[in-house]
Structures are given as structure tokens and as C-alpha cells.
Amino acid sequence: MSKIYKEIFIGVIPVVIIFLFFIGVNALPLVFMAVILGTIFYMNQMRSASAGFGGSGKSRRQQAPSYLTFDDIGGQQRAKTELKEALDFLIKHEEIRKLGIRPLKGILLEGPPGTGKTLLAKAAAHYTNSVFMAAAGSEFVEMYVGVGASRIRDMFKEARNRAVKENKDSAIVFIDEIDVIGGKRDGGQHREYDQTLNQLLTEMDGIHTSESPRILIMAATNRKEMLDSALLRPGRFDRHIEVDLPDKKGRMHILNIHSKNKPLAPEVNLELVAEETFQFSGAQLESVMNEAAIYAMREEALLIGQSHLSQAVDKVMIGEKTDRESTKEERDRVALHELGHAIAAEVVRPGSVSQVALSPRGKALGYVRHNPQQDQYLYTKEQLEEQIIIALGGAVAEEMFYGGRSTGSRNDFEQALHLVRTMMDSGLTSLGIMDRQMVTKEELMRENAVILEQLTLRTRELLEQHRIVFEQSLYILVKEEVLSGDQFRELLENSRLQPV
């Protein structure tokens, strides 16, 4: 009804002004007053909208769904155990009072994107039967000075009021992407970010562990090193819990959770998918199951098969297939490039190639799919050198047959440079154990060039020994667009049996 009255009011004003003009009354003062009143009304509306943090039912705060528990979150067993231990301080009042334990004020969840930090915070609210309020760091950043600090105050006040209203003993305030407002200060105290951070620190200091309802602040970040040291000290964020990418067991758990509402074919082996998705986050694994269902729908299949899951892994890892049209010369170059990767991979790691494909997918014009290997977190110098050889295989193959490289090797070189950097930082080069601040840029560049030059020569010698495989595989790959791992290994084995 208020909207109807507003429209009637807006329509009546011009009519009244025109009528007064015709009867000879000076309406300019009235128009001036109407503009002033309208401006004040508009400012009040904007202020109330931006202050939606403090209200009751109209607040943008999220409340944790009652059904979300720690069992609903796949993997992250270590993070869940550590978080439960910290949350027990909100529940076991008598035990902590007897031992004189100070309950925690803040818990910081750190880790890569998509690993379930927000889900853990929501499950924490269910575990402790607390009021749950969530906000993103960007919600506190405004061009108007003082707005962010005011919203921080309103958020904590609303958490206490809601806990009292709902008759709960505690409230959890969750700030996602806290590095937006909690970044390191540069000495200037007049910036809006600094005022917001100062207010957050003040509110955390004002949390008294003996008061009721208790307030626990949780936050999430992908970049802990960007946070201000005053925020990370004990008494504010007491616990820092790392939420890392899931291992194979965790990935299997996540896949099982997201497959519950999907009709899988009897032959589907989710353990194989868990092996193939090394370094996938929980969000990526959920996307794999969703994309597999989409592929099944495209084929009008009633069940999701293993082939759909395999295509979904490729989709999430590399991208969707594209319909790019390329010239024959370009296709031949891409085929030789991918065969260079495949031959290098199969020689240094026998049985590792699962498929060589020439079909464009995402930004890649072709790709080599590797068989899943065991999760590995430690690498020797030889293993890192083998990875660099595989990365350089495509560019070296182009040089062998075309006398030069193409822009298709850019990502390969980025990977190779990252691996060399890892070797340097791990003390696996001739520079020994070193600190980058103690070594000149020229020395680093010289060592980088020596390593890559030596490994490029090794890669060229390796590929030259299997030149016949390029010639035999090129025709099949260009014609069929796909070369299976078994086909490729058979061609490689036949080349070894032929006399030189």
C-alpha cells in the first residue's frame, strides 16, 4: 500500500504546481521545499538500507541451516577434529571453569578456495547450538568514512540481541574474506580500512568470556600472510585452523556425498574418480558430479556412467570442448606438441599416459591425460626434473619438426619455471640452501637458465630416440583425434624393437 500512496503523491505534486501557476500563485518556494524534503527522505531511505546490518528480520545476516552438520562435510577430518575441540569451550562450561581455561575468542580458517571454510563455520553453529551470522569482508568497505566501523558495531550488537531473543547461550559471527578489512596497516590511521579494522579489534577485545551470551568470531581467508599481526595474536584469533585440499580418502567422501541424489550406473567406480582428481577442492569435486549429470542429460541417458564422469573431470580440469576450426598445419603442430609431452611422460614414468587428444578444450588445442597416481606431497630432485622434462616435451618436439616454438608452449614454460623455483627454494640446485634475499637476481637467472638448458638437451635426446613414434602416431592422432594410452604404448614398444 505504501508504494501505491507514494505513486499517487508523486503524480499529484506536478498537478498542484501547474494549477497554482494558472491561478497566479508563485509556486517556486513550494517547489524548493519539495526538493529539500525529497532529498532528506531519499537520504534517510539510503541510510536505512545500508544499515540493514542492525535490523531484525530485514538483516542480510545468514542463519546456519539446522541440517548442516560436520558429517555433511566431506574430508577435512583433521580440520573438523581441531575445530570441534575449540568449539567445546562454548559447550563444556563446568569443565573449563574447573581447570581455569579461558574460552577462545576467535578462530581463523585458512586455506585454498573451495575447501569448505564457510561450511565448517555453519556446521560449527549447529554443533554449538549458536546463533549464526555471516558477512563478507567487502560488506564493511564503503567510500564514506566510518560506515565500516559502524557496521562492525551493529553486527556484534545484533549477534547479542538475537542470541537473547532466541534464548541461546552463544552466537557465532563469521566474516568471510577477512583479508579485505584485516590487511596489514601501513601506518596511516585515517584510512577507512584502518578504522574498520580498529573497530573489529576493539570489539574482539570487548568480548568477555564470562558474559552471556558468549560471542565467538570465526573468519576465513585464502591469504593469511596478508593479515595484520594485531589480528592474529592470542586473545583475538586464538586458533588458526588450516583447511587444506582433501586427500584421496577425503575426495572419496566428498564424491559419495554429492552422488547421493544422482542415479549412477552399476559399473561406476568413484574410487577411480577420486584417484584422478588429485589436488581438486571440494567445490571442484561437486562440480565434477554435477557436470557428469549434465553430460548424461545431453545424451538422454537414464544413468550416469563412468564415461560421463571422465568427461566431467576433463571439463573441470581443462575446460569445455570448443568448436574451433584450425588449419591442417596448425593441427599437425598441435599433434606433434602433445605427442612430445606423451613420449616424454611415458619414458620417464612408464604407464602414465591415459590418452592423447587433439580436440580443443577450454584454451587448450590438445591435451595429454595422465593415469592417476598416488597422492604425493614430497618430491626429490629427480622427480622434479622428470616433471620439467614432461613440460618441455611439447616445445622440444616443435623445434625438432618445425625448427622453432609457438605460443602453445606458454603454459608449459610457466609450469617449468615454477618447478625450477621450487627446486631452488628447496636447496636442490647448485646454489645450495639459500635465501632469495641473499642472492642477486642475476645469479638466480643464471641458475634458472643452466637448469632449463640441461633439461632441454636431455628432453631432445630422449625424443630423438623415438622420432619414429612421432611419424607413426601423427597420422592416427590427426585422423581419429584421440589416441588411447594402450595404443600409444604399443607404438612406443614397437619402435624400440625395430633395428636402428
Kinemage of the C-alpha trace (Angstrom):
@kinemage 1
@onewidth
@group {chain A} dominant
@subgroup {mainchain}
@vectorlist {calphas} color= white
{ca met a 1} P 0.000 0.000 0.000
{ca ser a 2} L 2.842 2.391 0.787
{ca lys a 3} L 4.054 2.001 -2.804
{ca ile a 4} L 0.604 2.993 -4.157
{ca tyr a 5} L 0.462 6.061 -1.900
{ca lys a 6} L 3.935 7.066 -2.995
{ca glu a 7} L 2.947 6.868 -6.676
{ca ile a 8} L -0.240 8.907 -6.048
{ca phe a 9} L 1.775 11.506 -4.121
{ca ile a 10} L 4.345 11.803 -6.934
{ca gly a 11} L 1.567 12.196 -9.515
{ca val a 12} L -0.393 14.815 -7.534
{ca ile a 13} L 2.535 17.210 -6.949
{ca pro a 14} L 3.001 18.283 -10.636
{ca val a 15} L -0.776 18.780 -11.000
{ca val a 16} L -0.924 21.053 -7.926
{ca ile a 17} L 2.078 23.105 -9.117
{ca ile a 18} L 0.543 23.602 -12.583
{ca phe a 19} L -2.809 24.600 -11.016
{ca leu a 20} L -1.135 27.191 -8.767
{ca phe a 21} L 0.751 28.565 -11.767
{ca phe a 22} L -2.501 29.078 -13.715
{ca ile a 23} L -4.234 30.902 -10.854
{ca gly a 24} L -1.267 33.241 -10.459
{ca val a 25} L 0.321 31.861 -7.281
{ca asn a 26} L 4.160 31.778 -7.107
{ca ala a 27} L 4.909 28.084 -6.638
{ca leu a 28} L 8.728 28.361 -6.623
{ca pro a 29} L 9.031 28.321 -2.782
{ca leu a 30} L 6.850 25.232 -2.673
{ca val a 31} L 8.958 23.530 -5.357
{ca phe a 32} L 12.120 24.428 -3.451
{ca met a 33} L 10.716 22.987 -0.213
{ca ala a 34} L 9.569 19.851 -2.030
{ca val a 35} L 13.077 19.279 -3.408
{ca ile a 36} L 14.606 19.669 0.072
{ca leu a 37} L 12.086 17.320 1.678
{ca gly a 38} L 12.546 14.774 -1.133
{ca thr a 39} L 16.323 14.863 -0.721
{ca ile a 40} L 16.060 14.307 3.035
{ca phe a 41} L 13.602 11.446 2.503
{ca tyr a 42} L 15.911 9.829 -0.072
{ca met a 43} L 18.969 10.143 2.225
{ca asn a 44} L 17.067 8.505 5.081
{ca gln a 45} L 15.994 5.657 2.822
{ca met a 46} L 19.580 5.057 1.670
{ca arg a 47} L 20.886 5.186 5.222
{ca ser a 48} L 18.329 2.666 6.457
{ca ala a 49} L 19.094 0.382 3.520
{ca ser a 50} L 22.850 0.460 4.151
{ca ala a 51} L 22.252 -0.025 7.874
{ca gly a 52} L 20.390 -3.271 7.242
{ca phe a 53} L 23.064 -4.867 9.397
{ca gly a 54} L 21.466 -3.849 12.660
{ca gly a 55} L 17.836 -4.604 11.985
{ca ser a 56} L 15.944 -7.702 12.894
{ca gly a 57} L 14.029 -9.563 10.222
{ca lys a 58} L 15.350 -7.420 7.339
{ca ser a 59} L 19.005 -8.080 8.148
{ca arg a 60} L 21.207 -9.586 5.479
{ca arg a 61} L 22.841 -11.898 8.024
{ca gln a 62} L 22.736 -15.562 7.163
{ca gln a 63} L 21.498 -18.105 9.655
{ca ala a 64} L 23.040 -21.559 9.663
{ca pro a 65} L 20.730 -24.228 8.224
{ca ser a 66} L 19.711 -26.583 11.011
{ca tyr a 67} L 20.521 -29.671 8.957
{ca leu a 68} L 24.165 -28.872 8.216
{ca thr a 69} L 26.471 -30.916 10.457
{ca phe a 70} L 30.122 -31.855 10.358
{ca asp a 71} L 29.118 -35.259 8.938
{ca asp a 72} L 27.676 -33.482 5.909
{ca ile a 73} L 31.097 -32.023 5.055
{ca gly a 74} L 33.340 -34.414 3.147
{ca gly a 75} L 37.009 -34.818 4.019
{ca gln a 76} L 38.802 -32.311 6.265
{ca gln a 77} L 38.885 -34.788 9.140
{ca arg a 78} L 41.844 -33.083 10.822
{ca ala a 79} L 40.294 -29.618 10.470
{ca lys a 80} L 36.946 -30.851 11.822
{ca thr a 81} L 38.585 -32.527 14.829
{ca glu a 82} L 40.583 -29.410 15.669
{ca leu a 83} L 37.541 -27.177 15.221
{ca lys a 84} L 35.343 -29.375 17.429
{ca glu a 85} L 37.943 -29.215 20.185
{ca ala a 86} L 37.920 -25.422 20.010
{ca leu a 87} L 34.124 -25.291 19.963
{ca asp a 88} L 33.846 -27.482 23.046
{ca phe a 89} L 34.888 -24.421 25.044
{ca leu a 90} L 31.469 -22.941 24.225
{ca ile a 91} L 29.652 -26.060 25.412
{ca lys a 92} L 31.521 -27.558 28.358
{ca his a 93} L 31.143 -24.694 30.813
{ca glu a 94} L 31.802 -26.609 34.024
{ca glu a 95} L 34.924 -28.420 32.785
{ca ile a 96} L 36.660 -25.276 31.558
{ca arg a 97} L 35.730 -23.401 34.762
{ca lys a 98} L 37.295 -26.094 36.956
{ca leu a 99} L 40.557 -26.028 35.007
{ca gly a 100} L 40.623 -22.252 34.708
{ca ile a 101} L 40.607 -22.333 30.901
{ca arg a 102} L 39.844 -19.118 29.061
{ca pro a 103} L 37.392 -19.850 26.232
{ca leu a 104} L 38.601 -18.900 22.781
{ca lys a 105} L 37.525 -15.591 21.294
{ca gly a 106} L 38.320 -16.173 17.639
{ca ile a 107} L 39.011 -18.986 15.178
{ca leu a 108} L 40.666 -18.319 11.814
{ca leu a 109} L 40.089 -20.784 8.965
{ca glu a 110} L 42.769 -20.577 6.306
{ca gly a 111} L 43.181 -22.499 3.064
{ca pro a 112} L 42.644 -22.521 -0.711
{ca pro a 113} L 39.279 -21.521 -2.229
{ca gly a 114} L 36.551 -24.136 -2.345
{ca thr a 115} L 37.788 -26.272 0.548
{ca gly a 116} L 34.693 -25.765 2.741
{ca lys a 117} L 35.620 -22.994 5.184
{ca thr a 118} L 32.144 -21.423 5.119
{ca leu a 119} L 30.507 -24.832 5.507
{ca leu a 120} L 32.663 -25.532 8.561
{ca ala a 121} L 31.543 -22.261 10.126
{ca lys a 122} L 27.868 -23.117 9.559
{ca ala a 123} L 28.375 -26.609 10.956
{ca ala a 124} L 30.076 -25.046 13.981
{ca ala a 125} L 26.914 -23.052 14.721
{ca his a 126} L 24.834 -26.240 14.599
{ca tyr a 127} L 27.357 -28.123 16.748
{ca thr a 128} L 27.210 -25.465 19.491
{ca asn a 129} L 23.519 -24.569 19.039
{ca ser a 130} L 24.527 -20.962 18.454
{ca val a 131} L 23.054 -18.060 16.551
{ca phe a 132} L 24.922 -17.784 13.243
{ca met a 133} L 25.634 -14.514 11.492
{ca ala a 134} L 27.739 -14.291 8.335
{ca ala a 135} L 29.130 -11.400 6.340
{ca ala a 136} L 31.756 -10.881 3.664
{ca gly a 137} L 34.681 -8.560 4.254
{ca ser a 138} L 33.605 -6.423 1.307
{ca glu a 139} L 30.325 -5.535 3.075
{ca phe a 140} L 32.264 -3.346 5.511
{ca val a 141} L 34.085 -1.357 2.838
{ca glu a 142} L 32.408 1.897 1.818
{ca met a 143} L 33.533 5.205 0.380
{ca tyr a 144} L 32.002 7.009 3.369
{ca val a 145} L 34.290 7.239 6.387
{ca gly a 146} L 33.003 5.479 9.491
{ca val a 147} L 30.404 3.289 7.771
{ca gly a 148} L 32.535 0.131 8.041
{ca ala a 149} L 33.263 0.680 11.737
{ca ser a 150} L 29.558 1.335 12.371
{ca arg a 151} L 28.616 -1.908 10.644
{ca ile a 152} L 31.101 -3.832 12.784
{ca arg a 153} L 29.476 -2.439 15.939
{ca asp a 154} L 25.985 -3.210 14.626
{ca met a 155} L 26.980 -6.770 13.747
{ca phe a 156} L 28.196 -7.624 17.247
{ca lys a 157} L 25.210 -5.872 18.811
{ca glu a 158} L 22.816 -7.787 16.583
{ca ala a 159} L 24.536 -11.092 17.445
{ca arg a 160} L 23.969 -10.482 21.175
{ca asn a 161} L 20.383 -9.317 20.704
{ca arg a 162} L 19.479 -12.266 18.507
{ca ala a 163} L 21.022 -14.759 20.939
{ca val a 164} L 18.977 -13.259 23.791
{ca lys a 165} L 15.807 -13.210 21.680
{ca glu a 166} L 16.244 -16.857 20.633
{ca asn a 167} L 17.238 -17.860 24.174
{ca lys a 168} L 20.642 -19.241 23.164
{ca asp a 169} L 23.847 -19.194 25.166
{ca ser a 170} L 26.177 -18.247 22.331
{ca ala a 171} L 26.446 -16.626 18.920
{ca ile a 172} L 28.966 -17.189 16.128
{ca val a 173} L 29.909 -14.233 13.939
{ca phe a 174} L 31.539 -15.358 10.686
{ca ile a 175} L 33.453 -12.965 8.388
{ca asp a 176} L 34.434 -14.413 5.027
{ca glu a 177} L 37.422 -12.975 3.132
{ca ile a 178} L 38.550 -11.102 6.222
{ca asp a 179} L 41.755 -10.010 4.462
{ca val a 180} L 39.658 -7.266 2.790
{ca ile a 181} L 39.366 -5.384 6.099
{ca gly a 182} L 42.091 -7.103 8.123
{ca gly a 183} L 45.088 -6.391 5.895
{ca lys a 184} L 48.378 -5.112 7.262
{ca arg a 185} L 48.264 -1.428 8.188
{ca asp a 186} L 50.787 0.938 6.604
{ca gly a 187} L 50.954 3.492 9.427
{ca gly a 188} L 48.139 5.805 8.309
{ca gln a 189} L 45.233 5.815 10.777
{ca his a 190} L 42.777 7.808 8.659
{ca arg a 191} L 42.009 5.244 6.005
{ca glu a 192} L 38.558 3.669 6.063
{ca tyr a 193} L 40.084 0.156 6.120
{ca asp a 194} L 42.159 1.012 9.194
{ca gln a 195} L 39.165 2.433 11.050
{ca thr a 196} L 37.145 -0.693 10.283
{ca leu a 197} L 39.981 -2.952 11.441
{ca asn a 198} L 40.492 -0.894 14.596
{ca gln a 199} L 36.813 -1.243 15.413
{ca leu a 200} L 36.975 -5.017 14.861
{ca leu a 201} L 39.975 -5.270 17.211
{ca thr a 202} L 38.126 -3.208 19.809
{ca glu a 203} L 35.040 -5.418 19.597
{ca met a 204} L 37.148 -8.566 19.950
{ca asp a 205} L 38.875 -7.110 22.998
{ca gly a 206} L 35.434 -6.320 24.407
{ca ile a 207} L 34.325 -9.955 24.235
{ca his a 208} L 34.260 -11.149 27.858
{ca thr a 209} L 34.424 -14.909 28.114
{ca ser a 210} L 32.313 -14.954 31.279
{ca glu a 211} L 29.396 -12.972 29.881
{ca ser a 212} L 26.250 -14.490 28.463
{ca pro a 213} L 25.552 -14.869 25.624
{ca arg a 214} L 29.093 -15.725 24.589
{ca ile a 215} L 30.331 -14.368 21.256
{ca leu a 216} L 32.766 -16.378 19.117
{ca ile a 217} L 34.114 -14.772 15.982
{ca met a 218} L 35.161 -17.011 13.083
{ca ala a 219} L 36.826 -15.809 9.902
{ca ala a 220} L 38.101 -17.282 6.665
{ca thr a 221} L 40.909 -16.240 4.352
{ca asn a 222} L 42.947 -17.567 1.459
{ca arg a 223} L 45.869 -15.285 2.295
{ca lys a 224} L 46.818 -15.417 5.950
{ca glu a 225} L 50.143 -13.703 5.244
{ca met a 226} L 48.211 -10.534 4.272
{ca leu a 227} L 46.560 -10.151 7.697
{ca asp a 228} L 47.648 -7.635 10.296
{ca ser a 229} L 49.690 -9.091 13.173
{ca ala a 230} L 47.417 -7.429 15.760
{ca leu a 231} L 44.542 -9.516 14.439
{ca leu a 232} L 46.436 -12.820 14.626
{ca arg a 233} L 47.778 -12.567 18.168
{ca pro a 234} L 46.446 -14.752 21.027
{ca gly a 235} L 43.429 -13.206 22.704
{ca arg a 236} L 41.910 -12.355 19.360
{ca phe a 237} L 42.214 -15.173 16.850
{ca asp a 238} L 43.427 -17.822 19.280
{ca arg a 239} L 43.243 -20.759 16.877
{ca his a 240} L 44.414 -20.894 13.267
{ca ile a 241} L 42.979 -23.968 11.565
{ca glu a 242} L 44.265 -24.948 8.134
{ca val a 243} L 41.571 -26.216 5.765
{ca asp a 244} L 43.632 -27.831 3.042
{ca leu a 245} L 42.791 -29.641 -0.189
{ca pro a 246} L 41.366 -33.116 0.562
{ca asp a 247} L 43.420 -36.291 0.222
{ca lys a 248} L 42.170 -39.367 -1.642
{ca lys a 249} L 40.081 -40.584 1.304
{ca gly a 250} L 38.570 -37.126 1.700
{ca arg a 251} L 37.829 -36.861 -2.019
{ca met a 252} L 36.073 -40.225 -1.901
{ca his a 253} L 33.927 -39.000 0.992
{ca ile a 254} L 33.019 -35.803 -0.865
{ca leu a 255} L 32.118 -37.701 -4.046
{ca asn a 256} L 29.886 -40.059 -2.069
{ca ile a 257} L 28.065 -37.108 -0.500
{ca his a 258} L 27.414 -35.398 -3.841
{ca ser a 259} L 26.373 -38.628 -5.582
{ca lys a 260} L 23.562 -39.459 -3.148
{ca asn a 261} L 20.906 -37.717 -5.249
{ca lys a 262} L 22.298 -38.875 -8.611
{ca pro a 263} L 21.473 -42.141 -10.435
{ca leu a 264} L 24.838 -43.826 -11.011
{ca ala a 265} L 25.287 -46.807 -13.320
{ca pro a 266} L 26.291 -50.073 -11.573
{ca glu a 267} L 29.737 -50.060 -13.205
{ca val a 268} L 30.661 -46.598 -11.900
{ca asn a 269} L 33.821 -46.630 -9.799
{ca leu a 270} L 34.025 -43.468 -7.690
{ca glu a 271} L 37.368 -44.583 -6.269
{ca leu a 272} L 38.864 -44.212 -9.750
{ca val a 273} L 37.445 -40.684 -9.942
{ca ala a 274} L 38.971 -39.918 -6.530
{ca glu a 275} L 42.353 -41.069 -7.842
{ca glu a 276} L 42.064 -38.942 -10.984
{ca thr a 277} L 41.169 -35.762 -9.103
{ca phe a 278} L 44.387 -35.183 -7.150
{ca gln a 279} L 44.589 -31.555 -5.880
{ca phe a 280} L 40.855 -30.981 -6.544
{ca ser a 281} L 38.971 -28.922 -3.964
{ca gly a 282} L 35.586 -29.873 -2.556
{ca ala a 283} L 33.900 -27.308 -4.807
{ca gln a 284} L 35.592 -28.803 -7.872
{ca leu a 285} L 34.517 -32.327 -6.883
{ca glu a 286} L 30.926 -31.155 -6.508
{ca ser a 287} L 31.226 -29.620 -9.975
{ca val a 288} L 32.538 -32.940 -11.363
{ca met a 289} L 29.415 -34.775 -10.183
{ca asn a 290} L 27.161 -32.000 -11.492
{ca glu a 291} L 28.867 -31.874 -14.899
{ca ala a 292} L 28.670 -35.670 -15.188
{ca ala a 293} L 24.896 -35.443 -14.709
{ca ile a 294} L 24.741 -32.731 -17.383
{ca tyr a 295} L 26.656 -34.947 -19.855
{ca ala a 296} L 24.213 -37.793 -19.122
{ca met a 297} L 21.268 -35.457 -19.755
{ca arg a 298} L 22.758 -34.366 -23.097
{ca glu a 299} L 22.897 -37.990 -24.198
{ca glu a 300} L 19.397 -38.602 -22.798
{ca ala a 301} L 20.833 -41.359 -20.611
{ca leu a 302} L 18.897 -42.549 -17.569
{ca leu a 303} L 22.049 -43.314 -15.566
{ca ile a 304} L 25.374 -41.521 -15.106
{ca gly a 305} L 28.181 -43.701 -16.475
{ca gln a 306} L 31.924 -43.801 -15.972
{ca ser a 307} L 32.451 -42.063 -19.329
{ca his a 308} L 30.342 -39.123 -18.148
{ca leu a 309} L 32.467 -38.814 -15.015
{ca ser a 310} L 35.650 -38.987 -17.073
{ca gln a 311} L 34.420 -36.202 -19.357
{ca ala a 312} L 33.423 -34.160 -16.309
{ca val a 313} L 36.918 -34.442 -14.815
{ca asp a 314} L 38.375 -33.151 -18.095
{ca lys a 315} L 35.786 -30.353 -18.164
{ca val a 316} L 36.611 -29.136 -14.651
{ca met a 317} L 40.368 -29.592 -15.114
{ca ile a 318} L 40.800 -28.134 -18.622
{ca gly a 319} L 37.504 -26.684 -19.802
{ca glu a 320} L 34.598 -27.429 -22.129
{ca lys a 321} L 35.120 -28.741 -25.650
{ca thr a 322} L 35.092 -25.982 -28.257
{ca asp a 323} L 34.241 -25.959 -31.948
{ca arg a 324} L 37.334 -24.085 -33.109
{ca glu a 325} L 38.296 -24.665 -36.717
{ca ser a 326} L 42.053 -24.843 -37.338
{ca thr a 327} L 44.221 -25.335 -40.398
{ca lys a 328} L 45.914 -28.637 -41.200
{ca glu a 329} L 49.337 -27.182 -40.379
{ca glu a 330} L 48.119 -25.997 -37.001
{ca arg a 331} L 46.541 -29.369 -36.218
{ca asp a 332} L 49.767 -31.155 -37.167
{ca arg a 333} L 51.786 -28.834 -34.959
{ca val a 334} L 49.435 -29.336 -32.003
{ca ala a 335} L 49.507 -33.103 -32.531
{ca leu a 336} L 53.316 -33.195 -32.529
{ca his a 337} L 53.364 -30.930 -29.484
{ca glu a 338} L 51.086 -33.256 -27.489
{ca leu a 339} L 52.964 -36.343 -28.677
{ca gly a 340} L 56.140 -34.722 -27.347
{ca his a 341} L 54.530 -34.469 -23.908
{ca ala a 342} L 53.221 -38.039 -24.127
{ca ile a 343} L 56.526 -39.621 -25.211
{ca ala a 344} L 58.465 -37.759 -22.515
{ca ala a 345} L 55.919 -38.789 -19.868
{ca glu a 346} L 55.858 -42.439 -20.925
{ca val a 347} L 59.648 -42.743 -20.998
{ca val a 348} L 60.322 -41.169 -17.593
{ca arg a 349} L 57.168 -42.630 -15.991
{ca pro a 350} L 56.110 -45.831 -17.808
{ca gly a 351} L 52.352 -46.413 -17.924
{ca ser a 352} L 51.477 -42.818 -17.048
{ca val a 353} L 49.704 -41.800 -20.291
{ca ser a 354} L 45.983 -42.489 -20.383
{ca gln a 355} L 45.014 -40.592 -23.541
{ca val a 356} L 46.368 -38.174 -26.121
{ca ala a 357} L 43.620 -35.916 -27.502
{ca leu a 358} L 43.654 -33.387 -30.323
{ca ser a 359} L 40.179 -31.962 -29.667
{ca pro a 360} L 40.187 -28.337 -28.413
{ca arg a 361} L 39.048 -27.996 -24.816
{ca gly a 362} L 38.993 -24.711 -22.922
{ca lys a 363} L 42.018 -22.691 -24.039
{ca ala a 364} L 43.973 -25.838 -24.930
{ca leu a 365} L 44.045 -27.049 -28.550
{ca gly a 366} L 45.023 -30.519 -27.359
{ca tyr a 367} L 45.964 -32.301 -24.162
{ca val a 368} L 47.518 -35.411 -22.649
{ca arg a 369} L 45.523 -37.183 -19.955
{ca his a 370} L 47.651 -38.995 -17.383
{ca asn a 371} L 46.734 -42.089 -15.420
{ca pro a 372} L 46.062 -41.363 -11.751
{ca gln a 373} L 48.993 -41.737 -9.408
{ca gln a 374} L 49.141 -41.935 -5.663
{ca asp a 375} L 48.831 -38.665 -3.750
{ca gln a 376} L 52.310 -37.254 -3.344
{ca tyr a 377} L 53.429 -34.245 -1.323
{ca leu a 378} L 57.223 -34.720 -1.208
{ca tyr a 379} L 59.382 -34.707 -4.343
{ca thr a 380} L 63.036 -35.491 -4.928
{ca lys a 381} L 65.282 -33.579 -7.306
{ca glu a 382} L 64.990 -36.371 -9.899
{ca gln a 383} L 61.188 -36.347 -9.734
{ca leu a 384} L 61.045 -32.577 -10.210
{ca glu a 385} L 63.434 -32.840 -13.165
{ca glu a 386} L 61.186 -35.505 -14.701
{ca gln a 387} L 58.191 -33.172 -14.411
{ca ile a 388} L 60.180 -30.403 -16.109
{ca ile a 389} L 61.162 -32.792 -18.939
{ca ile a 390} L 57.486 -33.668 -19.467
{ca ala a 391} L 56.580 -29.954 -19.522
{ca leu a 392} L 59.339 -29.178 -22.066
{ca gly a 393} L 58.458 -32.133 -24.301
{ca gly a 394} L 55.925 -30.209 -26.392
{ca ala a 395} L 58.201 -27.255 -27.204
{ca val a 396} L 61.173 -29.532 -27.981
{ca ala a 397} L 59.003 -31.621 -30.336
{ca glu a 398} L 58.024 -28.457 -32.225
{ca glu a 399} L 61.680 -27.489 -32.557
{ca met a 400} L 62.548 -30.950 -33.916
{ca phe a 401} L 59.968 -30.835 -36.720
{ca tyr a 402} L 59.468 -27.101 -37.355
{ca gly a 403} L 62.746 -25.563 -36.267
{ca gly a 404} L 61.069 -23.290 -33.697
{ca arg a 405} L 58.469 -22.975 -30.983
{ca ser a 406} L 54.955 -21.489 -30.870
{ca thr a 407} L 52.810 -19.676 -28.323
{ca gly a 408} L 51.266 -23.027 -27.394
{ca ser a 409} L 54.196 -23.650 -25.032
{ca arg a 410} L 53.487 -20.658 -22.780
{ca asn a 411} L 51.709 -22.615 -20.026
{ca asp a 412} L 54.341 -25.366 -20.250
{ca phe a 413} L 57.098 -22.834 -19.628
{ca glu a 414} L 55.207 -21.338 -16.682
{ca gln a 415} L 54.984 -24.807 -15.165
{ca ala a 416} L 58.679 -25.468 -15.806
{ca leu a 417} L 59.704 -22.149 -14.225
{ca his a 418} L 57.556 -22.871 -11.173
{ca leu a 419} L 59.240 -26.267 -10.757
{ca val a 420} L 62.706 -24.704 -11.057
{ca arg a 421} L 61.703 -22.146 -8.443
{ca thr a 422} L 60.611 -24.986 -6.162
{ca met a 423} L 63.973 -26.702 -6.638
{ca met a 424} L 65.830 -23.508 -5.720
{ca asp a 425} L 63.750 -22.824 -2.624
{ca ser a 426} L 64.224 -26.452 -1.516
{ca gly a 427} L 68.019 -26.321 -1.833
{ca leu a 428} L 68.096 -28.827 -4.712
{ca thr a 429} L 70.281 -26.780 -7.080
{ca ser a 430} L 73.974 -25.832 -7.226
{ca leu a 431} L 73.119 -22.696 -5.224
{ca gly a 432} L 72.557 -24.955 -2.228
{ca ile a 433} L 70.473 -23.862 0.734
{ca met a 434} L 69.839 -20.181 0.206
{ca asp a 435} L 67.570 -17.257 0.907
{ca arg a 436} L 66.356 -15.362 -2.160
{ca gln a 437} L 67.070 -12.079 -0.358
{ca met a 438} L 70.751 -13.074 -0.112
{ca val a 439} L 71.166 -13.973 -3.794
{ca thr a 440} L 71.247 -11.471 -6.636
{ca lys a 441} L 68.690 -11.586 -9.417
{ca glu a 442} L 71.481 -12.268 -11.928
{ca glu a 443} L 72.592 -15.392 -10.024
{ca leu a 444} L 69.021 -16.697 -9.896
{ca met a 445} L 68.511 -16.084 -13.618
{ca arg a 446} L 71.842 -17.757 -14.432
{ca glu a 447} L 70.983 -20.851 -12.371
{ca asn a 448} L 67.495 -20.981 -13.892
{ca ala a 449} L 68.963 -20.829 -17.422
{ca val a 450} L 71.527 -23.576 -16.686
{ca ile a 451} L 68.900 -25.960 -15.289
{ca leu a 452} L 66.455 -25.429 -18.150
{ca glu a 453} L 69.183 -25.701 -20.801
{ca gln a 454} L 70.454 -29.003 -19.388
{ca leu a 455} L 66.964 -30.466 -19.131
{ca thr a 456} L 66.079 -29.234 -22.625
{ca leu a 457} L 69.091 -31.132 -24.009
{ca arg a 458} L 68.024 -34.264 -22.114
{ca thr a 459} L 64.493 -33.891 -23.468
{ca arg a 460} L 65.752 -33.512 -27.054
{ca glu a 461} L 67.973 -36.617 -26.775
{ca leu a 462} L 65.043 -38.587 -25.346
{ca leu a 463} L 62.622 -37.535 -28.102
{ca glu a 464} L 65.158 -38.031 -30.921
{ca gln a 465} L 65.447 -41.679 -29.879
{ca his a 466} L 61.710 -42.045 -30.511
{ca arg a 467} L 61.315 -39.973 -33.695
{ca ile a 468} L 59.637 -42.883 -35.443
{ca val a 469} L 56.854 -42.820 -32.824
{ca phe a 470} L 56.000 -39.260 -33.882
{ca glu a 471} L 55.687 -40.338 -37.508
{ca gln a 472} L 53.562 -43.396 -36.732
{ca ser a 473} L 51.311 -41.701 -34.177
{ca leu a 474} L 50.761 -38.439 -36.057
{ca tyr a 475} L 48.562 -39.953 -38.767
{ca ile a 476} L 46.356 -41.808 -36.247
{ca leu a 477} L 46.003 -38.829 -33.930
{ca val a 478} L 45.112 -36.357 -36.707
{ca lys a 479} L 42.603 -38.776 -38.205
{ca glu a 480} L 40.951 -40.096 -35.039
{ca glu a 481} L 41.623 -37.039 -32.792
{ca val a 482} L 42.145 -39.451 -29.884
{ca leu a 483} L 44.950 -41.919 -29.185
{ca ser a 484} L 44.410 -44.229 -26.229
{ca gly a 485} L 47.187 -44.957 -23.775
{ca asp a 486} L 47.355 -48.626 -24.793
{ca gln a 487} L 47.621 -47.719 -28.486
{ca phe a 488} L 50.338 -45.226 -27.739
{ca arg a 489} L 52.344 -47.677 -25.603
{ca glu a 490} L 52.087 -50.304 -28.325
{ca leu a 491} L 53.549 -47.894 -30.889
{ca leu a 492} L 56.286 -46.934 -28.444
{ca glu a 493} L 57.161 -50.568 -27.757
{ca asn a 494} L 57.258 -51.419 -31.473
{ca ser a 495} L 59.673 -48.569 -32.105
{ca arg a 496} L 62.043 -49.980 -29.502
{ca leu a 497} L 62.012 -53.406 -31.168
{ca gln a 498} L 62.832 -52.033 -34.602
{ca pro a 499} L 66.530 -52.003 -35.538
{ca val a 500} L 68.196 -48.600 -35.615
